[in-house]
Amino acid sequence: MKGVSPLIATVLLIAFTLSIAGLLGGWLSGLTKTQTETIEKSSEETMNCTGSVLSIVNVLCGNNTPTEPNALRVVLANEGNNALYGFSTFAQIGTNQYINSTGGPNISSPLSPGAHATLEYYCPTVCVDGATISKIRVSPSNCPTAWAEKLLSVTCS
């Protein structure tokens, strides 16, 4: 009966083990690199946004101008030291939740430190006469940790 000599079997077993270890090492190295890059990006974003302070100055709702009825207007102030843009707005209007991420300062024309801006949204189904806004939250896309929230009672008229 012929078979593989013990020496050749040992060499093959060691070669197989080393090739599996090489594959696992390459996969683990790639995984570690990806995770490190993700954490670095998140940390950098957090550090860059540390000095960002956004405040809600005023909220208006309703038919304030005849050309834009049923509008929600949110006046913001950038009280921090970073330019902010790409705002998302959430409002609790009566029993309805209104969410919008359009309008306002953008990346090419951001809300500069010390400046004010008005976000305007046309919301005919929820910004109706008599509806009451109880909460509003605004978050810039470039610094999501700089969100501002205000509990209030504004009646649409």
N, C-alpha and C positions, 0 to 999 in steps of 0.2 A: 504494500500500500504506500502510495506516494503522497506527500503532503508538503506544506511549507515549513522550511526549517525554522526553529525557534528564533534565530537571529533575524531573519527576514521578517517574521511576524512581528517582532519587537520594533524593528525599524518602521514598518508600515503603521503600526499602532501609534508610535510617536509622531510620525508625519501627519496622520489623520487628526490627532489631538492638537497639534500645532496649527493646522489649517483651520480647524473650528475655532480655536482661540484667536486667530488672526481676524476671522470674520466677525466674531463677537466684539473684539477690540475696536474694529472700524465702526461698527454700528453704535457702540457705546460712546465713542469719540464724537460722532456726528450728533447724537442725541444730546450730549453734554454741551456741545457748541451751540446748538439751537436754543436750548434752555437758557444758557448764559446770555445770548443775544436778546432774548425776550425780556429777561430780567433787567438787563442794562437799559433797554429802550424804555421800559416802564419806570425805572428809577430816574432816568434822564428827564422824562416827561414830568414826573412829580417834582423834581428839583427845579425845573424851569418854571413851573406853575406856582411855586411856593409864594411868590410875591403878588399873586393875582387876587384881587378883591373886587367882586362885582356886587352892586346893590341895586335893588328895585326902588326907584324914587317915587313912581306914581303909576297907577293903573286906571285906565278909562275904558268904558264899555258902552256901546250903543251908537246912537245917531248923532254924533258930535259934529259931523259935517254932512250936508245933504248929498254929496257925491259919493260918500263911503258909508252907507248905513250898515248897521250890524257889525261894527268893527271892534276889535279888541286892541287896545294900545297899551304898550308897556314901556315906560321910560326907565332906562338903565343908566347907571353911572359906573364908570371904570375907576375905582379908587385905588387900584394897585399900580404896579410898575411894569406890567406886560400888556401888549396889544392883544385884544380878544376878538374872536370872530366865529361865525358859523353857529349861531344861537339856536337852541331847541327850547321850546316853551311848552309847559304843561300848566293847564288851568283847570281848577274845579269850579264849574259854573252850574250852580244848582245841583242836580243829580247827574249831570253830564261831565265827562272828562274831555277836555279839548287839548290836543297835542299837535304841534306844528314845528317844523324845523326849516322853514324857508324865511326869507326876508332878513333885513338887518345887515349889519356890517359883515363883509366877507373877507377872504384872505387878501384880496387886492386893495381893499379899503377897510381895514380893521378899526375897531373902537380903541382909540389911543388912550393911554393913561391920562386921567383927569377929564376925559371927554364924556359927553352924554349922547345917547342915541334913543330913538323911539322905534320899537318893533311894532309893526301894524299887521294885523291879521283880519281877514274878512271871514266871519263865522256866522252866516245867516241862520243856521239851524239851532245854535246854542246861545248866541249873543242877542237874545231877543229882549224886548221891553219887559222889565220886571225880574229877569234872571239875576241871581246874585253870585258874584265871584267870591269864594271863600278862601281859596289858596292859589298861589301862582308860584311857579318855579322856572327859572331860566338857567340854562347851562351852555357855556361856549364849547364848541367841539375841539378847539385846540388846547383847552385846559378844563377838562370835565370836572376836576376837583374844585374849581372856582365857582360852582353853582351858587345861586342865590334863591332863597325862598321867603315868601312873605304870606302870613295869614292876615286876611283882611275881610272887609265886607263892603263890596262895591256893587251897587245895583245898576244894571244896564237900563238906559233910558233912551 
